[in-house]
């Protein structure tokens, strides 16, 4: 799967040193490649971010993925999303 996120800062404040936290069940998925940090998020500009995942369950079972956008040294995320993943093709 390619999970495409589009981040857009709708405030007038510039955000620096953000990171992406991806939570998923490792019984179902394996991260292939992802962007872990976002150096700068300028207001009113859309930033596409691709996250590459592989479904490793032999039956193609899906499970939700949680994504959080966080600032460095902060306890609370700026944004959170719960993504319902589709079923994957069964491996033969």
Secondary structure, DSSP 8 states (H G I E B T S, - for coil): -EEEEEEEB-SSS-EEEEEEEEE--TTTEEEEE---EEEEE-BT-EEEEEEEEEE--TT-----EEEEEEETT-SS-SEEEEE---------
